[in-house]
Amino acid sequence: MSVLTKANIEGNRALSVLTRKNVVMDQKKSYFYEEREKKMSKEMLNAFAMLEEEKGIKMEIVVDAIEQAITAAYKRQYGQAQNVKVIFDEKKGNFNVYSTREVVDEVFDSRLEISLEDALELNPHYEIGDKIMFEEKPKDFARTAAGAAKQVIMQKMREEERTIIYNEYSRYKDEIIQGTVEKIDNRAVYVNLGRVDALLTKKDQIAQERYHVGDRVKVYVTDVILTPKGTRVFISRTVPNMLKRMFEKDIPEVFDGTVEIKSIARDAGDRAKVIVQSHDENVDAIGTMVGAKGARIQGIIRELAGEKMDIIEFSNDKATLIANALKPAKIEQVLITEDGASLAVVAKDQLSLAIGKRGQNVRLAAHVTNSKIDIKSAEEFNMDDYDFVTETEDDATLEDALDTKEFEGEVFESEDVVSTDNEA
């Protein structure tokens, strides 16, 4: 046997051994990739379950995001994706890419079409116009798809988490919630409400109050909005509606509507005026609000830094209502001018009391009754200087006037026959 022949035989043997080794290696590699894919699929299903349990993000939302990401990645890499569909296998935890091709006589684009001849080899029942789905396993696509999917998934997760937080806090709008003071600066008090922080700005703080880090504080949620950066919760301790909610919480008759709060005006932390009306002739509106020896109202006063409360009983007669709202001053008479303004006439020694410190009493009375009020001493008053109407506005008009002003978010106040303080 020649040397060349021997060399060829040895070469063939070596090639055979190498081929067998390559086959074994390919089998091992295939097994490795299959096992890794199974492991990744299992991990993916576990991740979906964890996201739903811990973040409240449903699996369907994440799956939809991944499907969109893979479709977009396929389009970027291969230039088209109009016939591509990504389907998630819930049992195996796999995402499979399929392309749809139409059966045609003549193929112009092999990515979108398949010849009738080739289709019949797959299934003898195919006809022109039928759509056939093919599973796609393009080379080097997995890494590209995974990277694109990760970005979209994270974005979707952030969006969904923002939506979840927004939905959680939007139900607290126009309600009182409790938070913890986390930080204080010259601009605002930062209040942690659980999953979001809110700013209690200067205008929404009661001037007399001093806050410290760690303090528990009750706040009224004025608004909740969803922004690209997340949920923003707006809070206040000075709006009239906070006082209304506190009365509803502490006084059952207010909560069930037996006693109705018609209007509120506040100088937060200083004084508040509240107009009330009983819808049950056996229930005294003012006594219900105040309680025996002020027991019902004292807790609210303490919570609002000693804010004094004037409780006013509603009257359909505008003049009577305004006279009540101007207490503790003694009003001799209230006249209504033709332009709808009110003129209160008082004795000279009652003038300063009717006006109040820095005009507080008359200003709050005007706000709570939604009226323009002028005050004159009896000595200065001249009937000939004004044009008066002989009767006050009708019931419906007066109630509408109060309703238009009720709880607008300004800082007002009001009173009737009962006050928690006798100073103006």
WOVEN-V735939 format. One record per pair of residues at least 12 apart in sequence whose C-alpha atoms are under 7 Angstrom apart, sorted by sequence separation. I is the first residue (numbers start at 1). J is the second residue. If there is no record, write none. Layout:
i:I j:J
i:I j:J
//
This chain:
i:85 j:97
i:86 j:98
i:100 j:112
i:101 j:113
i:102 j:114
i:103 j:115
i:104 j:116
i:116 j:128
i:179 j:191
i:180 j:192
i:188 j:200
i:189 j:201
i:221 j:233
i:222 j:234
i:263 j:275
i:312 j:324
i:333 j:345
i:71 j:84
i:84 j:97
i:85 j:98
i:101 j:114
i:103 j:116
i:179 j:192
i:180 j:193
i:188 j:201
i:221 j:234
i:222 j:235
i:262 j:275
i:312 j:325
i:331 j:344
i:332 j:345
i:84 j:98
i:85 j:99
i:179 j:193
i:187 j:201
i:188 j:202
i:221 j:235
i:222 j:236
i:261 j:275
i:262 j:276
i:331 j:345
i:332 j:346
i:71 j:86
i:84 j:99
i:178 j:193
i:187 j:202
i:220 j:235
i:221 j:236
i:261 j:276
i:262 j:277
i:319 j:334
i:331 j:346
i:83 j:99
i:84 j:100
i:103 j:119
i:219 j:235
i:220 j:236
i:260 j:276
i:261 j:277
i:319 j:335
i:330 j:346
i:83 j:100
i:219 j:236
i:220 j:237
i:259 j:276
i:260 j:277
i:219 j:237
i:259 j:277
i:260 j:278
i:67 j:86
i:259 j:278
i:258 j:278
i:259 j:279
i:330 j:350
i:258 j:279
i:329 j:350
i:220 j:242
i:258 j:280
i:103 j:127
i:104 j:128
i:240 j:264
i:329 j:353
i:103 j:128
i:104 j:129
i:240 j:265
i:286 j:311
i:329 j:354
i:103 j:129
i:240 j:266
i:259 j:285
i:351 j:377
i:102 j:129
i:103 j:130
i:286 j:313
i:102 j:130
i:103 j:131
i:285 j:313
i:326 j:354
i:83 j:112
i:102 j:131
i:348 j:377
i:101 j:131
i:102 j:132
i:183 j:213
i:238 j:268
i:341 j:371
i:342 j:372
i:343 j:373
i:344 j:374
i:345 j:375
i:346 j:376
i:347 j:377
i:348 j:378
i:100 j:131
i:101 j:132
i:181 j:212
i:182 j:213
i:205 j:236
i:206 j:237
i:341 j:372
i:342 j:373
i:343 j:374
i:344 j:375
i:345 j:376
i:346 j:377
i:347 j:378
i:370 j:401
i:100 j:132
i:101 j:133
i:181 j:213
i:182 j:214
i:204 j:236
i:205 j:237
i:206 j:238
i:341 j:373
i:342 j:374
i:343 j:375
i:344 j:376
i:345 j:377
i:346 j:378
i:370 j:402
i:100 j:133
i:181 j:214
i:204 j:237
i:205 j:238
i:345 j:378
i:369 j:402
i:99 j:133
i:100 j:134
i:180 j:214
i:181 j:215
i:204 j:238
i:98 j:133
i:99 j:134
i:180 j:215
i:181 j:216
i:198 j:233
i:199 j:234
i:200 j:235
i:269 j:304
i:272 j:307
i:326 j:361
i:370 j:405
i:98 j:134
i:99 j:135
i:180 j:216
i:198 j:234
i:199 j:235
i:200 j:236
i:269 j:305
i:271 j:307
i:272 j:308
i:273 j:309
i:274 j:310
i:275 j:311
i:276 j:312
i:277 j:313
i:326 j:362
i:98 j:135
i:99 j:136
i:179 j:216
i:180 j:217
i:198 j:235
i:269 j:306
i:270 j:307
i:271 j:308
i:272 j:309
i:273 j:310
i:274 j:311
i:275 j:312
i:276 j:313
i:277 j:314
i:97 j:135
i:98 j:136
i:178 j:216
i:179 j:217
i:269 j:307
i:270 j:308
i:271 j:309
i:272 j:310
i:273 j:311
i:274 j:312
i:275 j:313
i:276 j:314
i:97 j:136
i:178 j:217
i:179 j:218
i:268 j:307
i:275 j:314
i:326 j:365
i:178 j:218
i:325 j:365
i:177 j:218
i:178 j:219
i:176 j:218
i:177 j:219
i:176 j:219
i:177 j:220
i:176 j:220
i:368 j:412
i:175 j:220
i:176 j:221
i:367 j:412
i:368 j:413
i:174 j:220
i:175 j:221
i:368 j:414
i:174 j:221
i:322 j:369
i:45 j:93
i:173 j:221
i:174 j:222
i:364 j:412
i:365 j:413
i:44 j:93
i:172 j:221
i:173 j:222
i:337 j:386
i:338 j:387
i:364 j:413
i:365 j:414
i:173 j:223
i:337 j:387
i:338 j:388
i:364 j:414
i:41 j:92
i:42 j:93
i:173 j:224
i:337 j:388
i:338 j:389
i:41 j:93
i:336 j:388
i:337 j:389
i:41 j:94
i:335 j:388
i:336 j:389
i:170 j:224
i:246 j:300
i:169 j:224
i:336 j:392
i:166 j:226
i:208 j:269
i:206 j:268
i:207 j:269
i:206 j:269
i:361 j:424
i:166 j:231
i:165 j:231
i:176 j:242
i:357 j:424
i:162 j:230
i:356 j:424
i:162 j:231
i:175 j:245
i:73 j:144
i:353 j:424
i:73 j:145
i:318 j:392
i:70 j:145
i:73 j:148
i:317 j:392
i:318 j:393
i:69 j:148
i:70 j:149
i:316 j:395
i:69 j:149
i:318 j:398
i:316 j:398
i:66 j:149
i:69 j:152
i:65 j:152
i:66 j:153
i:65 j:153
i:327 j:415
i:325 j:414
i:326 j:415
i:327 j:416
i:325 j:415
i:62 j:153
i:65 j:156
i:324 j:415
i:325 j:416
i:324 j:416
i:324 j:417
i:328 j:422
i:273 j:368
i:209 j:305
i:328 j:424
i:208 j:305
i:265 j:364
i:265 j:367
i:312 j:414
i:57 j:160
i:265 j:368
i:311 j:414
i:312 j:415
i:313 j:416
i:264 j:368
i:310 j:414
i:311 j:415
i:312 j:416
i:263 j:368
i:310 j:415
i:311 j:416
i:312 j:417
i:310 j:416
i:311 j:417
i:311 j:418
i:310 j:418
i:311 j:419
i:310 j:419
i:309 j:419
i:310 j:420
i:309 j:420
i:308 j:420
i:308 j:421
i:263 j:402
i:274 j:413
i:275 j:414
i:262 j:402
i:272 j:412
i:273 j:413
i:274 j:414
i:275 j:415
i:272 j:413
i:273 j:414
i:274 j:415
i:264 j:406
i:271 j:413
i:272 j:414
i:273 j:415
i:263 j:406
i:264 j:407
i:268 j:411
i:262 j:406
i:263 j:407
i:267 j:411
i:266 j:411
i:267 j:412
i:265 j:411
i:266 j:412
i:267 j:413
i:265 j:412
i:266 j:413
i:264 j:412
i:265 j:413
i:264 j:413
i:265 j:414
i:264 j:414
i:241 j:407
i:240 j:407
i:240 j:409
i:239 j:409
i:240 j:410
i:239 j:410
i:240 j:411
i:239 j:411
i:238 j:411
//
